[in-house]
């Protein structure tokens, strides 16, 4: 081992520019290796996500008349390129739709999913923006008017299989969009899907039974 170290020492003193690239590698050489840095913003700064959703915050509405209903304040916010599948994010985005911000944050705190933490963070950021930049007086007087997700960047890789075969792997990202509106949330966010009483469900069942028809009969 000592002979090897002495030989390397003589090599560095005699010809420092003739060293083997494996021993002295320049930063330009090391950056060419395919590592996890390809997922960073350094390599993908051109793909920062959609931008039109935030343009809704820049809209200036004309003054309202005295007899018109006051227009509630709203704030649009987004969180782009979340390392989470859009299909999984859809369930979380639909879950908080129509809730107040306090209830949404409370419910998301008990969901043990990676996407729930991102949605919770986006809602809290939107609340801060509403109070600081959009003149919302009470931060608790907001509700989730819109909540949906979209497909983000997809990086493709490969996985080794048996007998020299390879399989394709997709590393998916998702975008999350949220719009908070000032006021109280509606009792039924989805129209036409109000909860029905027992008598109403009984009448619907009776009507469906009366409409039955025997096949091949007049």
N, C-alpha and C positions, 0 to 999 in steps of 0.2 A: 504494500500500500504506500509506503514511504517513497519507493522508487517511482510510482505513478505520479505522486504529488510533485516530486522534484522535476520530472519530465514535463508536466504541465506548466510548472513555474518557468522553466527555461523557454517553453513555447510562447508564453505570454510576453516574456521580456524580449525575445529575439524578434518575433514577428507578430505583433498584436493584431495586425490587419488580416492575418491569414488563419485566424481561429476557425474552428468548425462551427457552422451556424447553430448546431444543437447546443454548443457550449455558451456562445455569446449570441443571443438572438435580439435583433433590433425590434422596437415596438411595431414597425410596419409589418414584420414577419409574424409576430404573435397575434396581430389583429386579424390575420387571414384565417385563423382557425375558426371552425363553426362551434361557437359556444353559446351560452345562454344570453349573451349580450345582444344577439340578434333580435330579441324580443323587447329591447329597451327603446326609448325614444331617440337615442342617438342614431339608430339604424332606420327608424320609421318615423322621423319627424314630419314627413310629408303627409302622413295619415293620422290626423288628430281627431277625426270624427266629424259628424255633421255639425253645421253652424246655423242653419236656418231656424232651428227651434228657439234659439236665444234672441232672434230678431224680433220676436213678439214683445219682448220687454222694452223695445225702443219705440213702439207705436204711441203716437200722441193723438188722443181722441179730442174731438171738438167739445166745447162747453155744453153742458146739458141744460135743458129748460127747467123751470121751477116745478112743472107738473110731471116731469119724467121720473121714473124710478131710478134711484141712485145706482150708478154702475159700480159693482164691487171691484176692489183692487185685486190684481192677480200677479203672480210671479212664475215664470217658466225657468226651469233649471234642468240640467242634464249631467250625466256622468258617463264618460265615453271609455270604450275599450276596457271593460271589466273582464277579467279572466274568469269567465263563467259562461256556460252554455245559454243561448237565448231561449231554448225550450224550457230550461229549468227556471230562468229568470221570469218567464211569463206568469208562472203560478204566484210568485211573490208580488209581482207588479199588479196582478188582478186582485190579490188579497187585500191590499190597503186602499183600493179604489173606493171612494165615497166615505172614508173615515175622516175624523178630525185629526189634526197633526199629533195631538197628545195621545189619542188612542192608537194611531198608526205606529208611533214610536214605541209605545208600551207593548203592542202586539209583536212588533219585529224584534224586540229584545228577548223574547222567549222562543224565537225560531232559530234552531241550531243549523243554519245553512249559511254558506258563504255569501250567497246573493243577498240575504236579508241584511247583513252588515253594510253592504254597499248601498242598498235602498234606504236604510236608516240614515246613513251618512248624507246621502243626497237630500233627503227631506230636511234634515237639520240645517244643511247649508242653504237650502231654499228659504227656510224660516229666517235665518240671519239676514239674507239678502232682502227679504220683504220688509223687515223692520228698519234696516239701515238705509236702503236705497229707494223703497217704494212707499214710504210714509204709512206703513201699517202700524196702528197704535198698539194693539194687543197681539202678542205673538201666539197666544192660544186661540185666537179668533180666526183660525185658518183651517181649511179642510182640503183633502186631496181631490181635486176636480178631475184630473187626468193623470193616469199612471200606466205607462206601457213601455215596452222594450223593443229593440231592433237588433239586427245582426251586425256585428263588428268585423274586425279583421280575423282572418283565418290563416294560420300558419300550418303548413303541411310537413310532416316528417315520415319516418318509416320505422317499423318494428321488425326485428328479425324473427323468422319462423324456422321450423325444421326443414331439413333437406335443402338448405340454401335458398329458401324463398323469403320474400319480404312482403310486409303489409303496410298499407298507408294509414297514417295517423293524422287527425286534424285537431289542432289546438285552437278552439273557438273563443272568440270574445264577443261581448254584447254591449249595446248602448242602452242606458236607462234614461227615460224622459218623465218629468213630473211637472204638473202645473197646480199650484196652490191658489186657492181663491178665498177672499175674505168673507166671513160670515159663518153661519151654522150649516152643517151638512144636511142634505135632504133626508127625509125618513126612508124613501125608497130610491136608491140611485138608479136602478134599472126599471124603467116604466113598464107596466104590464106584468110585473112579477111580484106584486104585493102579496104578503102573506094572507091566506084565506082562512076563514073560520071553519068550524066543523060542519055547520049547516050548508055553507057554500060548497064545500067539497062533496057533501052528500047529494046535493042537487045536481052537481056536474056528473056524478057517478050514475044517478038515475037517468039523466038525459042520455048518457052514453049507452046504457043498457036498453033504453027504449028505441034507440036508433039501430040496434042490431038487426041483421037480416039473415035468414037462412039461405045458404047457397043454393042456386038453381030453383029458387021459388019465385013466385010472381010478386 
